[in-house]
């Protein structure tokens, strides 16, 4: 899946990537995914929605190897300090 646009966001020590999946008119929708998944899988099965569709990732998730949910939770907890 190729995203139309990616906006990099920073929240404290957490880097996020906001991907524009599909253009549309009307209200936008934000797709979220579970731990260990990435936006490409969620976006590929996106909803029948008339408005723009966006998906959110930790910035490295969509380009790195699939990480276990346990590792991601540990990393998030460590980054909060």
N, C-alpha and C positions, 0 to 999 in steps of 0.2 A: 504494500500500500504506500502510495506517495501522498504526502500531505500538501495542501495548497499553500500553507503558510505555517510557520512555527514561531511563536513568541516566547522568548526566554524570560522567566520570572525568577526572582530570588526572594525567599522568605526566611529570614534569619540565616541559618546554615544550610537550608534545603533549597536546592536548585530544581525548578520546575520547567516543564515544556508544555505550552498550550498549543495544540495542533488544530488548525482549521481543516476539517475533514471534507466538508461539502458546503458549497454556496447555497443560498436560499433567500426567500423573502419572508419577513415576519419575525417572530420571536426566536432567538437562538436556543439551542439545547446543549448542555455540557454532559458528555459521556464520561463516566468514572469506571474504573476497573478494580478488581481485587488485587491483593498482594501476590506478587510473582507473575502477574500478567502485564501486558503492555497495551498501549492505545491502538496498535495496529490490529490486534485481534478484536477489540471492542468495536472499532470503527468499521471493520469489514462486515460486521453484522448489524450495522447502525439501524436505527428506527426509521420507519416511514414518517418523515418529518418535513414539513414544507420550509421551515426556517433554516438558517445556518446551523451546522453541526460542528462542535468543537470537542476535542478529547484532551484529557490532562494526563501527563506522565511525570514521574521524577525525571529530570533531564537526561540521565544516562540509561534509563530503562529500555528505551526503544532502539538503542544501538548496541547494548551489551548482551552478554549471555543471560538467559533466563535465570534469575536468582531465586533462591528458596524463600518462601514467606518468612521463615524464622530469621534468616540473615537480614532481610529488610527491616523487620521489627527491631532487631538488635541495633542496626545502624541508626534507625530513627530515634531510639531511646538514647543512644550515645550522643547523637547530634544535639539533643535538647539541652545538654549541659553547657 
